[in-house]
Amino acid sequence: MHKRYPDEFRRDVIAVARQGGQTRAQIARSFGISESCLGRWLRIADREEGLTAPTSSDGTTAESDAELRELRKRNKLLEQENEILRRATAYFARDVLPK
């Protein structure tokens, strides 16, 4: 079970970590928390402050997921248009080619 730290304590730890004078391991040790806990607090703080986009469970951002869906949709449309043009070319070429 996780030990609940006060919000003020978390803010202080995050502020010290963002100053950049020490490594995460040193900061975590000096405040008596684990390095993974510090990393999690920093990721949460970055996300809450809008410094990074929210991530899904596989590590991608919601924005990149939406962009990927849009690109796949566009790709499918272009493939369909290409197929129509290929068939139209074959149809019209049939009348032009000598028999």
Secondary structure, DSSP 4 states (H G I P E B T S, - for coil): -PPPPPHHHHHHHHHHHHH-SS-HHHHHHHHT--HHHHHHHHHHHHHHTTSS--B-TTS-BHHHHHHHHHHHHHHHHHHHHHHHHHHHHHHHHHHHS--
